[in-house]
Amino acid sequence: MSNFKEKYMRNIIKLGNSKAVTFPQEWTEIAKLKEKSEVFMYPIDEKTLMIVAREEEQKRILRIDPFKEKSVWSLDFLRQAIISAFKLNVDEIYIKYDEKFQGNLYELLIKLRQEIIAIDFKDIPENNEFYVSFLLDTSKKDLKEVLKDLAGVFSTIMENIVESVRKKNERIDIKNYGLILAETDRKYSLGTRILITGLTEYHLSKGYRNLPIKRFLGNRVILLYIRDFINESLRFQKLPTEIIFKYSDILTEIPHLLHDLINNLDNLDEKTIPAFQKRLDELRARLKKITYEDTYGVELVIRSIVKYYFNSFSNFFDIGITRMIERMLRTMDDKF
């Protein structure tokens, strides 16, 4: 009995307005439970609740290597294969590419996005492949993943800019410029659909003082700012590289801060926010130390873009602090 008690007795813990209990590690491994796995709960009587792990459906995954055994697939052939996979309820597709084929494949997937509203994809450069999935229910797509993808587009642009100026190129060459714009619009539209789909699950009076509405508005602001990050970065193409070079170190750090903020979006609190604020203050201090000598007003444009990024981060912190205070107030209300 002592062994049984040690393994299977649990204390009820408070989680927001609900009560929660943890599962024994041993049982979760046997039942193959992971984060976000679903379980069924069956009340037997007033003191007994039966929990049954739900069997997860096996994903249908299609892997396509257009260059395997020297049988190169045409784009038309590949397009039809993706459409057929969608009709046959395939969940995920992995498509291999080489350097020459990458741009054409990327453009094909962008065009397919206009035909199949449920399609989503991302580039996995370390594997030289595109990951394609079909989103029949956008509410099951995590907004944070969309924000990460948009931040990845922003990072790619900034890396191209910094690489160009450090190589002392005469002009900045952002690779796949048109496709990047299309990808940004696609991801932004997907993020908006996720927000709206999630909001429709709530009545206006549901939650802690209309918390779903407030969270929707906060997430909407974050989504807008990240899209604007990308749009502002594209303005660097028309600016002299020798002036941008002065700010290249700061431009390198901004995408890192954005990525870290998104990764910690659900953990912004009295510890993490001051740490992020300190990093932002250090970047502001570095900006002040850069000698400002602007004859034609070009450098003013660069400094304005950088300051816009800084102000956007401050708004992210405001959203994080607001959510932190909401959690504190909710805890106080629960006590009373």
C-alpha positions as CSV (number, residue, x, y, z in Angstrom):
1,M,0.0,0.0,0.0
2,S,2.8,2.4,0.7
3,N,4.2,1.9,-2.8
4,F,0.7,2.4,-4.2
5,K,0.2,5.6,-2.2
6,E,3.6,7.0,-3.3
7,K,2.9,6.3,-7.0
8,Y,-0.8,7.1,-7.4
9,M,-1.9,9.5,-4.6
10,R,-2.1,13.1,-5.7
11,N,-3.0,16.4,-4.1
12,I,-5.6,18.7,-5.8
13,I,-4.0,22.0,-7.0
14,K,-5.6,25.3,-7.9
15,L,-5.3,26.3,-11.6
16,G,-7.1,29.6,-12.3
17,N,-10.8,29.1,-11.6
18,S,-10.4,25.3,-11.8
19,K,-8.9,22.5,-9.9
20,A,-6.2,20.3,-11.4
21,V,-4.4,17.0,-10.6
22,T,-1.2,15.6,-12.1
23,F,-0.9,12.2,-13.6
24,P,1.8,9.7,-12.5
25,Q,4.7,9.7,-14.9
26,E,4.6,5.9,-15.2
27,W,1.0,5.9,-16.3
28,T,1.4,8.7,-18.8
29,E,4.2,6.7,-20.5
30,I,2.1,3.5,-20.6
31,A,-0.9,5.5,-22.0
32,K,1.4,7.4,-24.4
33,L,0.1,10.8,-23.2
34,K,1.8,13.9,-24.3
35,E,1.2,17.6,-23.9
36,K,-2.3,18.5,-25.3
37,S,-3.3,14.8,-25.5
38,E,-7.0,14.3,-24.8
39,V,-8.5,12.1,-22.2
40,F,-12.1,11.1,-21.4
41,M,-13.5,11.5,-17.9
42,Y,-16.5,9.4,-16.8
43,P,-18.2,10.2,-13.4
44,I,-19.1,6.9,-11.8
45,D,-20.6,8.3,-8.6
46,E,-20.1,11.3,-6.3
47,K,-16.6,10.1,-5.3
48,T,-15.4,8.2,-8.3
49,L,-14.2,9.5,-11.7
50,M,-12.8,7.2,-14.4
51,I,-10.2,8.6,-16.8
52,V,-9.5,6.9,-20.1
53,A,-6.7,8.0,-22.5
54,R,-8.0,8.7,-25.9
55,E,-6.4,6.8,-28.8
56,E,-4.6,9.3,-31.0
57,E,-5.2,8.9,-34.7
58,Q,-2.2,7.9,-36.7
59,K,-1.1,10.8,-38.9
60,R,-1.0,10.2,-42.6
61,I,2.4,11.5,-43.8
62,L,3.5,11.7,-47.4
63,R,7.2,12.1,-48.3
64,I,8.1,13.3,-51.8
65,D,11.7,13.4,-53.1
66,P,11.4,14.8,-56.7
67,F,15.0,13.9,-57.4
68,K,15.1,10.4,-56.1
69,E,16.6,7.9,-58.6
70,K,17.0,10.8,-61.1
71,S,13.3,11.0,-61.8
72,V,12.7,14.7,-61.6
73,W,9.1,15.7,-61.0
74,S,7.7,18.6,-63.0
75,L,6.0,21.5,-61.1
76,D,2.7,20.6,-62.7
77,F,3.1,16.9,-61.6
78,L,4.0,18.0,-58.1
79,R,1.1,20.5,-57.9
80,Q,-1.3,17.7,-58.8
81,A,0.3,15.4,-56.2
82,I,-0.3,17.9,-53.4
83,I,-3.9,18.5,-54.5
84,S,-4.5,14.7,-54.6
85,A,-2.9,14.3,-51.1
86,F,-5.3,17.0,-49.8
87,K,-8.3,15.1,-51.3
88,L,-7.1,11.8,-49.7
89,N,-6.9,13.4,-46.2
90,V,-3.1,13.3,-45.9
91,D,-2.1,15.3,-42.8
92,E,1.5,16.3,-43.7
93,I,3.8,16.3,-46.7
94,Y,7.6,16.6,-46.7
95,I,9.0,17.7,-50.1
96,K,12.7,17.6,-50.8
97,Y,14.4,20.3,-52.9
98,D,17.8,21.4,-54.1
99,E,19.1,25.0,-54.4
100,K,17.8,25.5,-57.9
101,F,14.4,24.0,-57.3
102,Q,13.7,25.8,-53.9
103,G,12.5,29.1,-55.4
104,N,10.2,27.4,-57.9
105,L,8.7,25.1,-55.2
106,Y,8.3,28.0,-52.9
107,E,6.4,29.9,-55.6
108,L,4.2,26.9,-56.3
109,L,3.2,26.5,-52.7
110,I,2.4,30.2,-52.5
111,K,0.0,29.9,-55.5
112,L,-1.5,26.7,-54.1
113,R,-2.3,28.7,-51.0
114,Q,-4.7,30.8,-53.1
115,E,-6.5,27.6,-54.3
116,I,-6.5,25.6,-51.0
117,I,-7.5,27.8,-48.1
118,A,-6.5,25.1,-45.6
119,I,-2.9,24.7,-46.8
120,D,0.0,25.8,-44.6
121,F,3.8,25.3,-45.1
122,K,7.2,26.2,-43.9
123,D,10.7,25.8,-45.1
124,I,13.0,23.5,-43.1
125,P,16.4,24.5,-44.6
126,E,18.5,22.2,-42.4
127,N,16.7,19.3,-44.1
128,N,16.4,20.9,-47.6
129,E,12.7,20.3,-47.6
130,F,9.3,22.0,-47.3
131,Y,6.8,20.9,-44.6
132,V,3.2,21.1,-45.9
133,S,0.1,20.6,-43.7
134,F,-3.6,21.1,-44.2
135,L,-5.5,23.1,-41.6
136,L,-9.2,22.1,-41.8
137,D,-9.7,23.8,-38.4
138,T,-7.7,26.9,-37.9
139,S,-8.6,27.0,-34.2
140,K,-6.3,24.0,-33.7
141,K,-3.4,26.0,-35.1
142,D,-1.3,27.7,-32.5
143,L,-1.0,31.5,-33.0
144,K,2.5,31.4,-31.5
145,E,3.7,29.2,-34.4
146,V,2.4,31.8,-36.9
147,L,4.2,34.5,-34.9
148,K,7.4,32.5,-34.9
149,D,7.1,32.0,-38.7
150,L,6.6,35.7,-39.3
151,A,9.6,36.4,-37.0
152,G,11.5,34.0,-39.1
153,V,10.7,35.9,-42.2
154,F,11.9,39.1,-40.4
155,S,15.1,37.4,-39.4
156,T,15.8,36.3,-42.9
157,I,15.4,39.8,-44.3
158,M,17.6,41.3,-41.6
159,E,20.3,38.7,-42.1
160,N,20.3,39.5,-45.9
161,I,20.6,43.2,-45.1
162,V,23.5,42.8,-42.6
163,E,25.3,40.3,-44.9
164,S,25.1,42.7,-47.8
165,V,26.5,45.7,-45.9
166,R,29.2,43.7,-44.2
167,K,30.4,42.4,-47.6
168,K,30.4,46.0,-48.7
169,N,28.0,45.3,-51.6
170,E,26.9,48.3,-53.5
171,R,23.2,47.5,-53.0
172,I,21.2,45.3,-50.7
173,D,19.8,42.2,-52.3
174,I,16.9,40.6,-50.4
175,K,16.5,37.2,-51.9
176,N,13.0,36.2,-53.1
177,Y,11.7,39.7,-52.4
178,G,8.3,39.1,-54.1
179,L,7.8,35.7,-52.5
180,I,8.7,37.1,-49.0
181,L,5.9,39.7,-49.4
182,A,3.4,37.0,-50.5
183,E,4.5,34.8,-47.6
184,T,4.1,37.7,-45.1
185,D,0.5,38.3,-46.3
186,R,-0.3,34.6,-46.2
187,K,1.0,34.2,-42.6
188,Y,-0.7,37.4,-41.5
189,S,-4.0,36.3,-43.0
190,L,-3.7,32.9,-41.3
191,G,-2.9,34.5,-37.9
192,T,-6.0,36.8,-38.3
193,R,-8.2,33.8,-39.1
194,I,-6.9,31.9,-36.0
195,L,-7.7,34.9,-33.8
196,I,-11.2,35.3,-35.2
197,T,-11.9,31.6,-35.0
198,G,-10.8,31.4,-31.4
199,L,-12.8,34.5,-30.5
200,T,-16.1,33.0,-31.8
201,E,-15.9,30.3,-29.2
202,Y,-16.6,32.8,-26.5
203,H,-19.6,34.8,-25.5
204,L,-19.0,38.5,-24.8
205,S,-19.6,38.0,-21.1
206,K,-17.5,34.8,-20.7
207,G,-14.3,34.6,-18.8
208,Y,-12.6,37.0,-16.3
209,R,-14.0,40.4,-17.2
210,N,-14.1,39.7,-20.9
211,L,-10.6,38.3,-20.8
212,P,-10.9,36.5,-24.2
213,I,-11.7,39.9,-25.8
214,K,-8.7,41.5,-24.2
215,R,-6.4,38.6,-25.1
216,F,-7.7,38.8,-28.7
217,L,-6.9,42.5,-28.9
218,G,-3.4,42.0,-27.4
219,N,-2.6,39.2,-29.8
220,R,-4.0,41.3,-32.6
221,V,-1.6,44.1,-31.7
222,I,1.4,41.7,-31.6
223,L,0.5,40.2,-35.0
224,L,0.2,43.7,-36.5
225,Y,3.5,44.9,-35.1
226,I,5.4,41.8,-36.4
227,R,4.0,42.4,-39.8
228,D,5.1,46.0,-39.6
229,F,8.6,44.9,-38.5
230,I,8.8,43.1,-41.9
231,N,7.4,46.0,-43.9
232,E,9.8,48.5,-42.2
233,S,12.8,46.2,-42.8
234,L,12.1,46.2,-46.6
235,R,12.8,50.0,-46.6
236,F,16.5,49.3,-46.1
237,Q,16.8,48.2,-49.7
238,K,16.7,51.8,-50.9
239,L,19.3,53.1,-48.3
240,P,23.1,53.4,-48.8
241,T,24.8,50.3,-47.4
242,E,27.7,52.4,-45.9
243,I,25.3,54.2,-43.6
244,I,23.4,51.0,-42.7
245,F,26.8,49.4,-41.7
246,K,27.0,51.8,-38.8
247,Y,23.9,50.2,-37.3
248,S,24.5,46.6,-38.4
249,D,25.3,45.3,-34.9
250,I,22.0,46.7,-33.5
251,L,20.1,45.3,-36.6
252,T,21.5,41.9,-35.8
253,E,20.3,41.9,-32.2
254,I,16.7,43.1,-32.9
255,P,15.5,39.8,-34.5
256,H,17.0,37.8,-31.5
257,L,15.1,39.9,-29.1
258,L,11.9,39.4,-31.1
259,H,12.3,35.6,-31.2
260,D,13.0,35.4,-27.5
261,L,9.9,37.6,-26.7
262,I,7.6,35.4,-28.8
263,N,9.0,32.2,-27.3
264,N,8.2,33.6,-23.8
265,L,4.9,35.2,-24.7
266,D,3.0,33.1,-22.2
267,N,5.7,33.6,-19.5
268,L,6.0,37.4,-19.3
269,D,6.0,38.2,-15.6
270,E,7.8,40.2,-13.0
271,K,11.0,38.3,-13.7
272,T,11.1,38.0,-17.5
273,I,9.9,41.5,-18.4
274,P,12.6,43.3,-16.5
275,A,15.2,41.0,-18.1
276,F,13.8,41.9,-21.6
277,Q,13.6,45.6,-20.6
278,K,17.3,45.5,-19.7
279,R,18.2,44.1,-23.1
280,L,16.1,46.8,-24.8
281,D,17.7,49.6,-22.7
282,E,21.2,48.3,-23.7
283,L,20.2,48.5,-27.4
284,R,18.9,52.1,-26.8
285,A,22.2,53.0,-25.1
286,R,24.2,51.6,-28.1
287,L,22.0,53.7,-30.5
288,K,22.8,56.9,-28.6
289,K,26.5,56.2,-28.8
290,I,26.5,56.1,-32.6
291,T,27.7,59.4,-34.0
292,Y,24.9,61.0,-36.0
293,E,26.1,62.9,-39.1
294,D,23.3,63.2,-41.6
295,T,23.6,65.6,-44.5
296,Y,20.8,64.4,-46.7
297,G,18.4,62.9,-44.1
298,V,19.1,59.3,-45.0
299,E,20.5,58.3,-41.6
300,L,17.4,59.8,-40.0
301,V,15.3,57.2,-41.8
302,I,17.5,54.3,-40.4
303,R,17.3,55.7,-36.8
304,S,13.6,56.2,-37.1
305,I,13.1,52.5,-38.2
306,V,15.3,51.3,-35.3
307,K,13.4,53.5,-32.8
308,Y,10.1,52.2,-34.2
309,Y,11.3,48.7,-33.3
310,F,12.3,49.8,-29.8
311,N,8.9,51.4,-29.2
312,S,7.1,48.3,-30.5
313,F,9.0,46.2,-28.0
314,S,7.8,48.6,-25.2
315,N,4.2,47.9,-26.3
316,F,4.9,44.2,-26.1
317,F,6.0,44.7,-22.6
318,D,2.9,46.7,-21.8
319,I,0.7,43.8,-23.1
320,G,2.8,41.3,-21.0
321,I,2.4,43.5,-17.8
322,T,-1.3,43.9,-18.4
323,R,-1.7,40.1,-18.6
324,M,0.5,39.7,-15.5
325,I,-1.8,42.1,-13.6
326,E,-4.9,40.3,-14.8
327,R,-3.5,37.0,-13.4
328,M,-2.8,38.7,-10.1
329,L,-6.3,40.2,-9.9
330,R,-7.9,36.9,-10.8
331,T,-6.0,35.2,-8.0
332,M,-7.1,37.8,-5.6
333,D,-10.7,37.5,-6.7
334,D,-10.5,33.7,-6.3
335,K,-9.5,34.1,-2.7
336,F,-12.6,36.1,-2.0
